[in-house]
Each structure stands twice: as C-alpha cells, then as structure tokens.
Amino acid sequence: MANFYLDNSDLKHHLTHPLMKRLVALKERNYTDAQKYDYAPFDYEDAIDSYEKVLEIAGEICGDIVAPNAEDVDHEGPHVIDGHVQYAAGTQKNLDALVKAGLMGISLPRRYNGLNFSLVPYIMAADMVSRADAGFVNIWGLQDCAETIYEFASEEQKQRYLPRVCAGETMAMDLTEPDAGSDLQAVMLKATYSEKDGCWYLNGVKRFITNGDGHIALVLARSEEGTKDGRGLSMFIYDKNNGGVTVRRIENKMGIKGSPTCELVFRNAKAELCGDRKMGLIKYVMALMNGARLGIAAQSVGVSEAAYREALSYAQERRQFGKAIIEFPAVYEMLSLMKAKLDASRSLLYETTRFVDMYKTLEDISKESKLEKEERAEMKMYQKQADAFTPLAKGMGSEFCNQNAYDCVQIHGGSGFMKDYACERIYRDARITSIYEGTTQLQVVAAIRHVTTGTYLNMMKFYESQEISSDLIPLRNRLKTMTEIYEKIVTKVTETKDPEYIDFHARRMVEMAGHIIMGHLLLLDTTRCDSFRTSAEVYIHYGESEVTKNAKFIDQFDIEDLEFYRMK
Amino acid sequence: MSLKIIVLAKQVPDTRNVGKDAMKADGTVNRAALPAIFNPEDLNALEQALQLKDQHPGSTVSLLTMGPPRAAEILREGLFRGADGGVLLTDRAFAGADTLATSYALACAVRKIGEYDIIIGGRQAIDGDTAQVGPQVAEKLHIPQVTYAEKIIKIENGKATIKRRLERGIEIVEAKTPLVVTVNGSADECRPRNAKLVQKYKYAKTVSESQNQDNDYLGSILDSRPYLKLNEWSVVDVDADLQQVGLSGSPTKVKSIENVVFQAKESKRLTGADVEIDDLMKELIANHTIG
C-alpha cells in the first residue's frame, strides 16, 4: 500500500522546476499533438498533471509490486533454459505490471506509440523503480536504448522497432566482450555482409550483457575486416525473433541479482545496420553510454533513497541504553549526512536530466525545421552542460549511493550484517553503480576537461548570479569561498601542464567542483521549498570540509611526490 | 464473437486500514476518516471482464455503480484500466438502500442498458460484507448466477465455463448466458491503470461534475470528445418504482451498532519450550478453540 511517488514530495519539487515550462513546450511542439492524439496535453498544466498521474501509477506499482518482490527476486534470480533467459517469477510480474500500465517507451514520440514525455518524468520513474529494486531497473530501464534507434536508425527501422518497445518488448545493449571492457575499441565480434542474402551476420562472443536475451539488441561489432581500433566498428540491431544468439551462461553476481548478466554466443546471427558504417563506437555508443550513465545516476539516487529510508526507520525503532539510537549524535550525524547526500545527488540528477532533455529536444526539433540563431546557441549551451554534468551525476551519485548503503548497514549494526534486513541487499546492489557504464575513474576522465576548460567554474558563477532567499546568502558566501579555493588549486595543477600530475589529482578536483555545484543546487532548491534547508546546511558543511581537504592535499603535493605512488 | 459485459462496482470506505477514528461515537462509520476506494473484489471482477474483452475483440465493458455523485471516481478508475464506459446511478431517492433496494435499482439500470451477455461483480463489498447484491440482481433479472468465481475460463455458444473457488476445493461449472458472475478475491488481480488511458480519460465527467467547469478549453474538449461524458442516471431515468428504492425499499433496519474493541483479557507468556507448546495445543483442542 505504498506509493513511491506520493510518499516522496521531493519528486514533485523537481518535476515542477521553473525550466520545465519551456522544456515541456518544446517537447510538445507548443502542444500541437493535442489535435491529433486523445492522450496529448493541451497546455503546460495539463502536461504536468499527466506526468504526475502517470508517475502515481509507476509509484504505486513500485510500492505495491516491485518492492515487495525484491527479496524473492534476489534469492531466485534468472535462469538459463535452452539458451534463453527465464526471469525470476517476481521479475516477470514486475515487468508485466509496468507493461500493462503502459510505462514503456515513455519518452518516445506518440507516432511510435510512445508517451512523448520529457526525460525528467522518465528518469523519475527510474529513480522510483531503483528504490524498489535496483536490479529490476536494468531490465525496465533498457528501454532507453530505443532513444538511440530513434536518433540514428532509418525511418523504416524506427517504424518497425519503436512500437514494439512501446508495447513492452525489452532491449539490450551488447557492447562488452571478454577482452573489451572499458576499452571498447578492442571489440572483435565480427559482422560480415552477405551479398547473397542482402544482410549482415554476426559471429563471436559478448560478455556481461545486461538483459542479454532481450527482444531487441543494439550490438557493437567489427564490420571492417582487418581494422583494430574504434573506426572499424559499426552498430547493429539484432531482433531475437530472427534467432542466432544463445545465452551461454548467466553471471553469478554480488548484487542486482535479478538482472540477468549474460554471456552471449552469436552464430551467424542475422542483424541490420543501424545508422552509418564505422560510426558504431565513435558516435552511437557515445550517445548510448550518455543515456545509460544518466540511467545509472538515477539508479544510484533510487538506491540511496532506499538506504536512507531503511536506516532512518531502523534508527527510530532500535533502542539501546534506554533510548532510540537516532538520539545519539554519532547516529543522527550519519543519517543527516545520508539525507544531505541523497538530496544533493538528486538535485544534480534532475539538473543534468533537464540539460540533456533541453539539448536533445532542440536537436530533435532541428531535424524538422531550422532552428533560430538563439535556439542553436541554446542547444549548444545545454549540450555542453549536459556533457559536463552527466559524468558528475553518475560519478558522484554512485559514490554517494555506496556511502549511503555502507552507512545504512552500519546503522543496523550486527543485524545489518545478517540476511534478515533489506539493507544487506541494498549494500550489495549499490556496489555496481560506481563500476558499470564507466567506473567512477572513467567518469573523472570525462569530467576533468570541464575542470580544465572552466565549464564547471562558469556554472558556479552562473549559480552565484541566481536569485535566492536572502537568509541563504551566508551559505552562498561560503560556497563562493570554496570556489576561490577551487579556482586557485585548478590553476596550480593545470599550470604544470603535466598530464600525469593532472590525472593524478583529477578526481580530487572533479569532486571539489561537484561539492560546490551541489551546494548551489541545494540553495536554489531551498529557495523554492524550505524542506531542503537542513540538507543545504548539512551538505555545505560537509562539502566545505571535503573541498578544503582536497585543496590541502594538492597544495602540499609536489610533482616529485608522484614517485612514491607509482607502483610497478 | 464480441461480448457485451457489465461490471457491477461499488465505491467503499477503505476498511482494510482502519485507524482509531474509523468509527464515530454513535457507532456509524466515519467516512471522512477512511479513503473511498474501488471495492477490491469488484476490481477482480473488472479484471475478469477485461480478460474476456482481450479474448473477444470488439467486446465492450461497461461499469455500473450506484452511489453519491463522487462515486463517478469509480467509473474513471475503470476507464483508466480498460473499461469502455459506464453509468453512475445517483439520486437522493437511492440513498439508504439495503441489498434488496440496491439490487432492485441495479436491475432496473441493467434493463435500461439493454443488451448484455454477462454481468460480473465482486463477491462482496468490504463495507457491508453481505455478498447478496450479485445474486439478488440475477434473481431480479431471472438469469442464472455463478458465485465464488475465480476465473471465467471461456464463453462460447451461449455458454460460460467458470472455475469456482469453494471452501474445500474447486469446481468447474457451465452456465447459459446471459448470467451473473460474482468473483472471489483469489481471482487474478486487476491490471494497473494505464498511462495512455489515464491521459485520455482524466477529464471524463458526469453532467453534474462538468457543470462546475471553468476552463474554456476544457469545456470545448468535453464537447468534442463524447467519450468524456459519463452517464448519470436517476430514479426516473431507469423507470424505477420509488417505493422499492432507497430507504423506503429497504426492509433491513439496523437496530444498533456496537463498536467492538478486541483486547486480551487474560494473557499468558510462553517461553517457546516444546512442552509448553504441547500443553497449549492440548488445552486449545480441549476447549474447542481449534480442531
């Protein structure tokens, strides 16, 4: 009887952010669909009302079906039967419910039977599904692979595949191979064109493929014989109905056990080219990964939420030394920091989502008609901000998720180490978020150029210029001081022009930027809704000490000191 | 073969999560404290109807509910899940009805709807728990009834095959259509509200609800989309006899209601030792609490 949308007012707060008015108007092309479709909104208020009503459905399914199934799914897991995946019973029930509720193809256009929702409510649904069952969100959330088909496939392919996704067929993204993990340029799965049959055939092995037996898969394969790097790779669409791919095994994982992680064998699997040859890695995988990273950022926030709630309710109930343990400073500090990290990472998640949605929507419009000069500039700006914020949201969000899961177990004490409480599963599920779709270390690689080129600094300055409640000015002043420290340190590091030295300190600088940006976001949130005040206070306290700590470390560090760290 | 299906549904106070203020001092239900919901077994009934619709393309599912004007929520809830339309039976004269008067009113409405192949309702409502309305509707319409249904397996050649869930097992029966079926809570759960249908029908309103419409654009949408107009019928609309509806048609008179509070009078504490459990079982068997 829980509703994960209605029991969390922060979601509505983010759903009704001031930028949404423009975003939704763009997405709805000024509400022209209302003439053509009986389920299209006729104005902004109508659209937000629809978003809310649909999120209420998702929230109810999460609370009443997905969350109660999570424990059984974790124990049962999926199985391989005759080379195909059979989900755990609970997983299948979850999926059936979400499909029947029409929660597939949420952000796809209506002409393909999608709901044409902004990315914001879609990510919000992913946030709630992750809170309910972090493993399940992988299966349901792979629907965002359809975005890649929508962006790059031919119209004929879109018409064939996208309505199937909206009708509930699941997807997979087949990239990783035994010898190609973080380094996807090494992908070897072979694609051969048959002149006789007029189609491509795939041969080889893929590994660690989430939902590898999904109905429609995007497969990265080497189409150019004799090549060795990323320029020889193309993207293909594999339709399970054509056969040719079998699941050899499902990995036995630490967490997200309901999500089938498959080893796939391709034997003359018929496939069709998606987009242009040789653009597979360079263009399409990058788009796919950016979408996936945002998805993991949402998953991280959802798991953080679950961890915080479990910890809070345990700390309120558990009594020691004659009182509830939440009354002890050591415990309430942990809890308030968990909440602050949760709120901060969620604010960053939705800020990033809006940036991504703004530029993608403008880009989509540009395919229909030429953008005005200002609109083009706007698109470029949001694209840059999306590029800068996505690795930050994924990187820091997933680290906070892990920290919250850790503290959740800690607050449970010995009981948390037993299999009897949900926190144990949350702890195992959280662990993958900072690893897949690019480890935190790789997020730092993507983020560092926004440190060195000043994107983050510009954003800090932008946030400083936004209007906030006057009583928050002292907090903002502390962020300004942190920014001065950040600027100084970044200059010191980049001035060396030593790539190894910059790499060595990259994570510290990226995190400094993250703390300052999240601090600003919480101040803006508090201005709109006072319930964020505590988190803003707590987070800025925390961020301040982290920023100072990192600055001190870098300040005291000479290039020669690297020698102590180089391991052979 | 397409079917015309009628689903009987009732809006009830959610008695499953009863708090301290669920009853008023005078022993009547405090409706303000309990959220109004779609009676759970009526949702099971709706699911059976929707499954029949899935099996028989072209079928229509109409909801029929009796209640105050706000019971129109039930019709919308049904539309959100896949029903095609519905009727709200509402009139001050219907108020205070017991099961006899209710089934009379519903039967009148069914006659007014006209053609139908099957009427499906929940076994009973969680407020009154009588399980009488479905069977009485069947009697008044002079058609067969199958109660305690868990699944309507199929309908073909004018016959319905139905699985019943009984206390000591299951029974598969056949009955001629048209008929009334009442569905158990053990039947398939109702499918969720659907995202597109919610958006399509969220402005569906009865005439009395749409009178308060102040948004011009919404007003024009309501005019151009006839499916947004929910039927609202009165005593006159269904040609009902005023003597047989509402309070005057209800022989049941509630003499008094007691607010029963369960509390342990004598409690025992057991340590869980085998011998204690053994003794307790013997004691409970001896005083016929169990066995």
Boltz contact constraints between the chains, C-beta under 6 A:
constraints:
  - contact:
      token1: [A, 38]
      token2: [B, 200]
      max_distance: 6.0
  - contact:
      token1: [A, 39]
      token2: [B, 196]
      max_distance: 6.0
  - contact:
      token1: [A, 39]
      token2: [B, 199]
      max_distance: 6.0
  - contact:
      token1: [A, 39]
      token2: [B, 200]
      max_distance: 6.0
  - contact:
      token1: [A, 42]
      token2: [B, 217]
      max_distance: 6.0
  - contact:
      token1: [A, 50]
      token2: [B, 199]
      max_distance: 6.0
  - contact:
      token1: [A, 53]
      token2: [B, 198]
      max_distance: 6.0
  - contact:
      token1: [A, 54]
      token2: [B, 195]
      max_distance: 6.0
  - contact:
      token1: [A, 57]
      token2: [B, 192]
      max_distance: 6.0
  - contact:
      token1: [A, 57]
      token2: [B, 193]
      max_distance: 6.0
  - contact:
      token1: [A, 61]
      token2: [B, 192]
      max_distance: 6.0
  - contact:
      token1: [A, 97]
      token2: [B, 192]
      max_distance: 6.0
  - contact:
      token1: [A, 100]
      token2: [B, 191]
      max_distance: 6.0
  - contact:
      token1: [A, 100]
      token2: [B, 192]
      max_distance: 6.0
  - contact:
      token1: [A, 101]
      token2: [B, 192]
      max_distance: 6.0
  - contact:
      token1: [A, 101]
      token2: [B, 194]
      max_distance: 6.0
  - contact:
      token1: [A, 102]
      token2: [B, 194]
      max_distance: 6.0
  - contact:
      token1: [A, 102]
      token2: [B, 195]
      max_distance: 6.0
  - contact:
      token1: [A, 102]
      token2: [B, 196]
      max_distance: 6.0
  - contact:
      token1: [A, 103]
      token2: [B, 195]
      max_distance: 6.0
  - contact:
      token1: [A, 115]
      token2: [B, 195]
      max_distance: 6.0
